[in-house]
Amino acid sequence: GSSGGVSAGTAELRRSELKSVEGAAWRRARWRIQSHRVHWEVFLTPLTPQQSSSRFGFARFKPQTLLEKVILPASKQIFSEPLTWRYPNPPAEEEPHFPPNFELRVPTPAESVSVLCGENTVRVEAKKDLMGIGKPVLASDVTLGGCAATGEDSEAQVLIFESELHGCGSRLQMFEDTFIYSFTLFYTPSPLGSIVRGRDLSINIQCHYQRKHDVSSGALKPDWSSYIDSKESEDSLSLSLQLMSDDWQFPRPVHEFLLGDMMKFEASVKQLHHTPLRVNVESCVATVVPNPDATPRYGFLFNSGCLLDSKLTGSSSRFLPRTHDDKLQFEVEAFRFEHDEGGMLYITCSLRAVAATAPISATDKACSFSNGWREASGNHRACSCCDSDCGNVDGILGKTSKFLTRIFNIL
């Protein structure tokens, strides 16, 4: 009857439910239980309808596959014997090898002034290379007793002064057989910022007249003072800065320079047990006392490796092309401070070592100016910031900078 129909319908419904379970795609349920340093993964699959005892015909689940992933804690390495290796001590300073038979160049008098004494006038011709060192002076820096040059031979590079015998600050001396008109040719170098590269000079010129006919002329010859490098400082990071001979082959044994000479410096770093290093000169400043922050001061190299002296003063100061990463050579034209008679010049430079594989950059470069900025390694684009601000230096290898001071005595 009706009850039998209901029972049959219910049984049919259960069979259809079981078929839907059997025909359905296998579904995988995953539970992941994580404990300290251990991971468990459990995979479960549905039971067959015969294994199910659910009154509604749903499959029961039981573990099918068990995978275990274990992360083991780190373990200590135990050595049977203690380590005996120690970091080696820095190498002892090597004795410099000086060139044989070194002799300081002796300056020769410059034949740069000639005088023609006339009956009523005097004509003085002064070469613009007044000191005979290949460095022409400015016409405005040379006067005859305060009188500017009346002409200039641009082809011969000669300044011309003409004056009456009683003009341009002349002085007359009378003697029994002669009388003498004396003039003074003054050279007062214009300051190049806070420095000058020459001394004030006064050249006495005399026109001797006998009371009869003879006329003669003469002039005192200019001379140069010298610079002496008398001391060098020590460092503990194997960075060094030393003066070199003119051919760059040896340390300079006599640290004496004439104004107009090139002071040749070589910065270097010893490799020790490091990876290959490259040395750079970040800055150099000159003062008249040991304190690099004192005034007057002249910073001729700054901005993380920009040698600005040649651009500021028109000198020949420059970095030489780099041939070795652990050495850097540069030369600076000798100079002194204006109005300084103390005779001491302190040059303090900051040296820095970086990994040789580090790229040349705005904060790691060696730039000098000659019709444009040029970088010693050839990467000239790194010098584009030398006329502005190249930014701060980042410590690539940690604290690797050293300040080294050289002391010059001006005689």
C-alpha positions in Angstrom: 0.0 0.0 0.0 0.9 3.5 0.7 3.5 2.6 3.3 5.2 0.1 0.9 5.3 2.8 -1.7 7.0 5.2 0.8 9.5 2.6 1.8 10.3 1.8 -1.8 10.6 5.5 -2.6 12.9 6.1 0.3 15.2 3.1 -0.7 15.3 4.4 -4.2 16.3 7.9 -2.9 19.1 6.3 -0.9 20.4 4.4 -3.9 20.4 7.6 -5.9 22.4 9.3 -3.2 24.9 6.5 -3.1 25.3 6.6 -6.9 25.9 10.3 -6.8 28.6 9.7 -4.2 30.1 6.9 -6.3 30.0 8.9 -9.6 31.3 12.1 -8.1 34.9 13.1 -8.6 37.2 12.1 -5.8 37.6 14.9 -3.5 40.6 15.3 -1.3 40.4 16.9 2.1 43.6 18.1 3.6 44.3 19.0 7.1 47.6 20.5 8.0 48.7 20.4 11.5 51.8 22.3 12.3 53.8 21.9 15.5 57.2 23.4 16.5 59.7 22.7 13.6 57.5 19.7 12.4 54.9 19.8 9.6 52.3 17.0 9.0 50.2 16.5 5.9 47.3 14.0 5.9 45.4 13.0 2.8 41.9 11.4 3.2 39.8 9.6 0.5 36.1 8.7 0.5 35.0 5.2 1.4 33.0 3.0 -1.0 29.3 2.7 -0.4 29.8 -0.8 1.0 32.2 0.5 3.7 29.8 3.2 4.7 27.5 2.6 7.7 25.9 6.0 7.6 22.2 5.8 7.9 22.0 8.5 5.1 24.5 6.6 2.9 27.3 9.2 3.1 30.9 8.0 2.9 33.1 8.0 5.9 36.7 9.3 5.7 39.8 7.8 7.1 43.5 8.5 6.6 44.7 7.2 3.3 48.3 8.6 3.0 50.5 10.2 5.6 53.4 12.4 4.6 55.7 13.8 7.1 58.0 16.8 6.5 60.4 17.4 9.3 62.5 20.5 9.7 65.5 19.6 11.8 66.9 22.2 14.2 70.4 23.6 13.4 73.2 21.7 15.1 76.6 22.9 16.3 79.8 21.9 14.8 82.3 20.6 17.4 86.0 20.5 16.6 88.2 18.2 18.3 91.1 20.8 18.4 90.9 24.6 18.9 91.6 26.8 15.8 95.2 28.0 15.7 94.9 30.6 12.8 95.3 34.2 13.7 94.8 37.3 11.6 98.3 38.4 10.5 99.9 41.6 11.7 100.2 44.4 9.2 103.5 44.3 7.3 106.4 46.3 8.5 107.1 49.6 6.7 109.5 49.1 3.9 112.6 51.3 3.5 112.1 53.6 0.5 114.4 53.0 -2.5 115.7 56.3 -3.6 117.1 57.0 -7.0 120.9 57.0 -7.3 122.8 60.3 -7.4 119.7 62.4 -7.0 120.4 66.2 -7.4 118.0 69.0 -6.9 117.6 71.2 -9.9 119.4 74.5 -9.5 117.5 77.5 -10.8 119.1 79.6 -13.4 118.8 83.4 -13.7 116.0 84.4 -16.0 117.1 86.7 -18.9 113.7 88.3 -19.0 114.2 92.1 -18.7 116.0 94.4 -21.1 116.5 98.2 -20.8 117.2 100.9 -23.3 118.2 104.2 -21.7 117.7 107.2 -24.0 118.7 110.8 -23.6 115.3 111.7 -22.1 113.4 108.5 -21.8 113.8 104.9 -20.7 112.3 101.8 -22.5 111.9 98.6 -20.5 110.9 95.3 -22.1 109.8 92.4 -19.9 109.0 89.0 -21.1 105.6 87.7 -20.0 107.5 84.6 -18.9 109.1 86.8 -16.3 110.6 84.0 -14.3 111.8 81.9 -17.2 109.7 78.8 -16.1 107.2 78.8 -19.0 104.4 80.4 -17.0 103.4 83.8 -18.5 102.3 86.4 -16.0 99.3 88.7 -16.2 100.1 92.1 -17.8 98.1 93.8 -15.0 100.4 92.3 -12.4 103.5 94.1 -13.7 104.2 97.8 -13.4 107.2 100.2 -13.8 107.1 102.2 -10.6 103.3 102.0 -10.6 102.9 102.7 -14.3 101.1 100.1 -16.4 102.6 98.8 -19.6 102.3 101.2 -22.5 102.3 98.4 -25.1 102.5 94.7 -25.6 104.1 92.5 -28.4 101.7 89.6 -28.4 103.8 87.7 -30.9 107.0 87.9 -28.9 105.0 87.8 -25.6 106.8 91.0 -24.3 105.4 93.8 -22.2 106.7 97.3 -23.1 107.1 100.2 -20.6 108.2 103.7 -21.7 108.7 106.6 -19.4 110.5 109.9 -19.2 113.6 109.8 -17.0 111.9 111.7 -14.3 108.6 109.8 -14.4 107.2 106.5 -13.1 108.7 106.9 -9.6 112.3 107.4 -10.8 115.0 108.5 -8.4 118.0 110.6 -9.4 121.4 110.2 -7.8 124.2 112.7 -8.6 127.9 111.8 -8.5 131.0 113.6 -9.5 131.4 111.9 -12.9 128.0 110.4 -13.3 124.3 110.7 -12.5 121.9 107.7 -12.2 118.2 107.4 -12.8 116.8 104.4 -10.9 113.5 102.6 -11.6 111.8 99.6 -10.1 109.8 97.0 -12.0 107.2 95.5 -9.7 105.6 92.1 -10.1 102.6 91.6 -7.7 100.8 88.3 -8.6 97.1 88.4 -8.3 95.7 86.0 -5.7 94.1 82.8 -7.1 91.4 82.7 -4.5 93.3 82.3 -1.2 96.6 81.3 -2.8 99.3 82.7 -5.1 101.9 80.9 -7.2 104.6 83.5 -7.1 106.3 86.0 -4.8 106.1 89.8 -5.0 109.2 90.8 -7.0 111.0 94.1 -7.4 113.6 94.4 -10.1 115.9 97.4 -9.8 116.7 99.2 -13.1 119.4 101.8 -13.4 120.4 104.1 -16.2 123.9 105.4 -15.7 124.8 108.6 -17.5 128.3 110.0 -17.5 128.5 113.7 -17.8 129.8 113.2 -21.3 128.3 110.6 -23.5 128.3 107.0 -22.2 125.0 105.2 -21.7 124.6 101.8 -20.0 121.8 99.8 -18.5 121.5 96.9 -16.2 118.9 94.9 -14.3 118.9 92.6 -11.3 117.8 89.0 -12.1 114.8 87.5 -10.3 115.2 84.5 -8.1 112.9 81.8 -6.7 112.3 80.5 -3.2 111.8 76.8 -2.5 109.4 74.5 -0.7 110.6 71.7 1.5 108.5 68.7 2.5 109.9 68.0 6.0 107.5 65.4 7.5 105.0 62.8 6.7 102.4 61.1 8.9 101.7 57.5 9.7 98.5 55.5 9.1 97.2 52.2 10.2 95.0 51.2 7.3 97.9 50.6 4.9 97.0 53.7 3.0 100.0 55.9 2.1 100.7 59.2 0.3 104.3 60.0 -0.7 106.1 62.5 -2.9 107.7 61.0 -6.0 110.6 61.8 -8.3 110.1 63.5 -11.6 110.0 60.2 -13.5 107.6 58.6 -10.9 110.1 55.7 -10.3 111.3 56.5 -6.8 110.2 58.4 -3.7 111.7 61.8 -3.7 114.7 61.9 -1.3 115.0 65.7 -1.2 111.6 67.2 -0.6 112.5 70.6 -1.9 110.6 72.4 -4.7 110.8 75.6 -6.6 107.8 77.8 -7.2 106.4 76.6 -10.5 107.6 73.0 -10.0 105.1 70.2 -10.0 104.7 68.4 -6.7 104.1 64.8 -7.6 102.1 62.6 -5.2 101.3 58.9 -5.3 98.5 57.5 -3.2 98.5 53.8 -2.6 96.9 51.0 -0.6 98.5 47.7 0.3 96.3 44.7 -0.5 97.2 42.5 2.6 94.6 39.7 2.7 91.7 41.8 1.4 90.0 41.4 -1.9 91.6 43.7 -4.5 91.2 47.3 -3.6 91.1 50.6 -5.5 92.5 53.8 -3.8 91.0 57.2 -4.3 91.8 60.7 -3.0 88.6 62.3 -1.7 90.0 65.7 -0.7 93.1 67.8 -0.1 93.3 71.1 1.8 96.3 73.4 2.4 96.7 75.5 5.6 99.5 77.4 7.4 98.9 75.4 10.6 98.3 71.7 11.3 94.6 72.1 11.7 92.9 71.5 8.3 89.9 73.6 9.3 92.0 76.7 10.0 92.0 79.8 7.9 93.4 80.7 5.5 92.8 77.5 3.8 92.8 76.3 0.2 90.8 73.2 -0.8 92.3 72.3 -4.2 90.8 68.8 -4.3 87.3 68.1 -2.9 83.8 66.9 -3.8 84.8 63.2 -3.6 87.7 63.3 -6.0 87.5 66.6 -8.0 90.9 68.2 -8.5 89.7 71.8 -9.0 93.1 73.6 -8.8 93.6 73.7 -12.6 90.1 75.2 -13.2 90.4 77.8 -10.4 94.0 79.0 -11.2 94.8 77.8 -14.7 97.6 75.5 -13.4 98.7 72.2 -14.8 97.6 70.2 -11.8 96.0 66.9 -12.7 95.4 63.2 -12.1 97.5 60.9 -14.3 95.7 58.2 -16.1 95.2 55.3 -13.7 97.2 52.1 -14.6 96.8 50.2 -11.3 93.8 50.0 -9.0 96.0 50.2 -5.9 97.9 53.3 -7.0 96.8 56.8 -8.0 99.2 59.5 -9.1 98.5 63.3 -9.2 100.6 66.4 -9.5 100.0 69.9 -8.1 101.8 73.0 -9.1 103.6 74.5 -6.1 102.0 77.5 -4.4 102.0 79.5 -1.3 99.5 81.7 0.6 99.3 85.4 -0.1 100.9 87.6 2.7 102.2 84.6 4.6 105.7 85.0 5.8 105.7 82.1 8.3 107.2 79.6 5.9 105.0 76.6 6.7 102.4 74.9 4.5 100.4 71.9 5.6 98.6 69.8 3.0 96.1 67.3 4.4 94.5 64.7 2.1 91.8 62.2 2.8 92.4 58.8 1.1 89.9 56.0 0.7 90.0 52.4 -0.4 87.1 50.6 -2.0 86.6 47.2 -3.6 88.3 47.2 -7.1 85.1 45.7 -8.5 83.0 48.7 -7.3 82.0 50.9 -10.3 83.4 54.4 -10.8 80.7 56.7 -9.6 80.1 60.3 -8.4 81.4 59.4 -5.0 84.3 57.2 -6.2 86.3 58.9 -8.9 89.5 60.9 -9.7 88.6 63.9 -11.9 90.8 66.8 -13.1 90.0 69.7 -15.4 91.6 70.3 -18.8 89.2 71.8 -21.3 86.5 69.8 -19.5 86.4 67.2 -16.7 88.4 64.0 -17.3 88.3 60.9 -15.1 91.6 59.0 -14.5 90.0 55.6 -15.3 88.2 56.9 -18.5 84.7 57.1 -17.0 84.3 60.8 -17.6 80.6 60.9 -17.0 81.3 60.3 -13.3 82.8 63.9 -13.2 79.5 65.6 -14.2 78.8 66.6 -10.6 82.2 68.3 -10.0 80.8 71.8 -10.7 77.9 71.2 -8.2 77.6 68.6 -5.3 78.6 65.0 -5.7 76.8 63.9 -2.5 78.0 62.0 0.5 80.4 59.0 0.3 78.8 55.7 1.3 81.1 53.3 3.2 81.4 50.3 0.8 84.0 48.5 2.9 83.3 50.2 6.2 85.6 52.7 7.7 88.4 52.8 5.2 89.3 56.5 5.0 92.5 58.1 6.4 93.7 61.7 6.7 97.4 62.1 5.8 99.3 65.4 6.2 102.4 66.6 4.5 104.3 69.6 5.8 106.2 72.0 3.5 108.7 74.6 4.8 108.9 77.7 2.7 112.4 79.1 2.7 
